[in-house]
Amino acid sequence: MLFRSREDGHKVIMDLELFQSESSSCWEGFIEGLINRGLKAPLLAIIDGNKGLRSALAKNWPSSLVQRCTVHKLRNLERHAPRHAMEEIKSDYHKIVYAESLEQANQAQRDFISKWKKLAAKVVVSLEEAGEELLTFYRFPKSQWKALRTTNAIERLNGEFRRRVKTQSSLPDAHAAERLLFG
């Protein structure tokens, strides 16, 4: 699913397609369909870290900036975190993504890496995997940071869809799923 933000901040669904997987080829076909309909490269794409989507963006819209979802990255960090350190890792991570400036975020990230490199090496590897794309939102006006840090607009819709599907038990075909989603 692709959203676009209007100037007034409202989100508009640009396209919706059901895939068998989230592979690079599926995402490339999705993006190529948008390009064929005249959609120009977006200024920013906010993604959850899916490698197929990231690859398709790089191939079709190499000029677009990419922001990795900070909520998804935190979940990834928590999967690698020792249980006893979970809250402290979360707190240190929030110092990065809720810093007042890019400079402060970079310093908080260096501090995080220095602190957790030996104590939770896999957490640091996961953080570093996102690279600079974790902090792309700092290039935009501060008033937009909250909306740009995360894929919550899509996640909310996905959550509502899953809630509705539970009551249906099963859907006969893809068209039924699309109708339910738009409902």
Phi, psi and omega per residue, in radians:
M1 nan 2.475 -3.140
L2 -2.171 2.231 3.060
F3 -1.886 2.690 2.988
R4 -2.285 2.445 3.082
S5 -1.658 2.275 3.048
R6 -1.385 2.961 -3.131
E7 -1.061 -0.502 3.129
D8 -1.446 0.042 3.090
G9 1.644 -0.210 3.135
H10 -1.238 2.499 3.129
K11 -1.597 2.465 3.123
V12 -2.205 2.296 3.083
I13 -1.330 2.136 3.140
M14 -1.560 -0.631 -3.135
D15 -2.874 2.722 3.119
L16 -2.486 2.300 3.123
E17 -2.560 2.409 3.096
L18 -1.595 2.255 -3.137
F19 -1.951 2.716 2.986
Q20 -1.387 -0.436 3.118
S21 -2.667 3.066 3.087
E22 -1.882 0.708 -3.111
S23 -1.267 2.876 3.099
S24 -1.037 -0.732 -3.109
S25 -1.158 -0.662 3.086
C26 -1.100 -0.826 -3.138
W27 -1.149 -0.650 3.109
E28 -1.078 -0.751 3.103
G29 -1.083 -0.696 3.113
F30 -1.072 -0.873 -3.111
I31 -1.168 -0.707 3.114
E32 -1.075 -0.633 3.069
G33 -1.084 -0.694 3.106
L34 -1.166 -0.728 3.131
I35 -1.104 -0.738 3.127
N36 -1.090 -0.466 3.101
R37 -1.540 0.053 3.031
G38 1.770 0.081 -3.139
L39 -1.274 2.202 3.093
K40 -1.472 2.860 3.141
A41 -0.999 2.276 3.092
P42 -1.267 2.715 3.075
L43 -1.152 -0.673 -3.058
L44 -2.499 2.408 3.005
A45 -2.067 2.211 3.119
I46 -1.805 2.083 -3.025
I47 -2.243 2.844 -3.109
D48 -1.613 0.064 3.129
G49 1.781 0.069 3.110
N50 -1.073 2.158 -3.067
K51 -1.179 -0.596 3.110
G52 -1.121 -0.771 3.105
L53 -1.146 -0.752 -3.127
R54 -1.049 -0.743 3.136
S55 -1.130 -0.756 3.137
A56 -1.136 -0.652 3.086
L57 -1.119 -0.807 -3.129
A58 -1.068 -0.662 -3.114
K59 -1.282 -0.777 -3.015
N60 -1.653 -0.576 -3.121
W61 -2.308 1.131 -3.060
P62 -1.105 -0.354 -3.127
S63 -1.441 -0.230 -3.109
S64 -1.274 2.378 3.013
L65 -1.289 2.671 3.128
V66 -2.176 2.302 3.030
Q67 -1.995 2.165 3.048
R68 -1.437 2.419 3.140
C69 -1.105 2.142 -3.105
T70 -1.260 -0.469 3.112
V71 -1.235 -0.791 3.094
H72 -1.084 -0.696 -3.139
K73 -1.131 -0.698 3.092
L74 -1.063 -0.748 3.095
R75 -1.043 -0.703 3.099
N76 -1.104 -0.744 3.115
L77 -1.077 -0.742 -3.105
E78 -1.124 -0.531 3.093
R79 -1.113 -0.489 -3.108
H80 -1.733 -0.129 -3.026
A81 -1.424 2.451 2.988
P82 -1.119 2.462 -3.057
R83 -0.948 -0.720 -3.086
H84 -1.196 -0.320 -3.086
A85 -1.857 0.030 -3.022
M86 -0.940 -0.888 -3.088
E87 -1.150 -0.662 -3.140
E88 -1.209 -0.680 3.085
I89 -1.117 -0.766 3.121
K90 -1.060 -0.771 3.128
S91 -1.095 -0.778 3.129
D92 -1.161 -0.629 3.097
Y93 -1.150 -0.738 3.123
H94 -1.079 -0.515 3.067
K95 -1.095 -0.492 3.112
I96 -1.332 -0.966 -2.976
V97 -1.447 -0.184 3.079
Y98 -2.014 0.349 3.111
A99 -1.158 2.787 -3.099
E100 -1.398 -0.224 -3.134
S101 -2.747 2.893 3.099
L102 -1.100 -0.670 3.132
E103 -1.083 -0.781 3.113
Q104 -1.150 -0.654 3.111
A105 -1.118 -0.768 3.111
N106 -1.091 -0.698 3.101
Q107 -1.148 -0.743 3.113
A108 -1.103 -0.625 3.111
Q109 -1.191 -0.747 3.082
R110 -1.076 -0.733 3.106
D111 -1.092 -0.741 3.123
F112 -1.031 -0.875 -3.105
I113 -1.085 -0.787 3.131
S114 -1.058 -0.763 -3.098
K115 -1.215 -0.765 -2.965
W116 -1.725 -0.066 -3.093
K117 -0.963 -0.759 -3.122
K118 -1.602 -0.535 -3.072
L119 -1.380 -0.566 -3.107
A120 -2.651 1.277 -3.023
A121 -1.024 -0.674 -3.124
K122 -1.161 -0.529 3.083
V123 -1.134 -0.767 -3.141
V124 -1.145 -0.744 3.102
V125 -1.026 -0.751 3.133
S126 -1.125 -0.724 3.114
L127 -1.118 -0.801 -3.100
E128 -1.163 -0.469 3.141
E129 -1.015 -0.595 -3.128
A130 -1.280 -0.399 3.117
G131 1.019 -2.589 -3.113
E132 -1.222 -0.293 -3.110
E133 -1.176 -0.238 3.072
L134 -1.286 -0.394 -3.032
L135 -2.059 0.290 -3.129
T136 -1.034 -0.593 -3.073
F137 -1.028 -0.393 3.129
Y138 -1.165 -0.228 3.113
R139 -1.364 -0.164 -3.060
F140 -1.866 2.925 3.122
P141 -1.014 2.493 -3.097
K142 -0.967 -0.565 -3.135
S143 -1.104 -0.306 -3.116
Q144 -1.752 -0.177 -3.018
W145 -0.956 -0.787 -3.080
K146 -1.005 -0.799 -3.122
A147 -1.269 -0.511 -3.065
L148 -1.488 -0.297 -3.104
R149 -1.244 -0.360 -2.916
T150 -2.494 2.792 3.065
T151 -1.646 0.487 -3.050
N152 -0.984 -0.573 -3.136
A153 -1.036 -0.760 3.124
I154 -1.308 -0.702 -3.112
E155 -1.078 -0.684 3.105
R156 -1.075 -0.766 3.125
L157 -1.127 -0.757 3.108
N158 -1.082 -0.709 3.118
G159 -1.096 -0.757 3.109
E160 -1.127 -0.690 3.113
F161 -1.086 -0.815 3.119
R162 -1.058 -0.690 3.115
R163 -1.071 -0.764 -3.125
R164 -1.225 -0.634 -3.137
V165 -1.132 -0.600 3.125
K166 -0.986 -0.675 -3.115
T167 -1.325 -0.340 -3.130
Q168 -1.503 -0.373 -3.100
S169 1.251 -0.888 3.030
S170 -2.711 2.769 3.129
L171 -2.044 2.390 -3.044
P172 -1.168 -0.555 -3.120
D173 -2.808 3.114 -3.104
A174 -1.112 -0.622 3.128
H175 -1.100 -0.660 3.100
A176 -1.120 -0.701 3.109
A177 -1.109 -0.746 3.121
E178 -1.113 -0.739 3.109
R179 -1.082 -0.749 3.122
L180 -1.114 -0.716 -3.140
L181 -1.121 -0.776 3.135
F182 -1.254 -0.409 3.110
G183 -1.196 nan nan
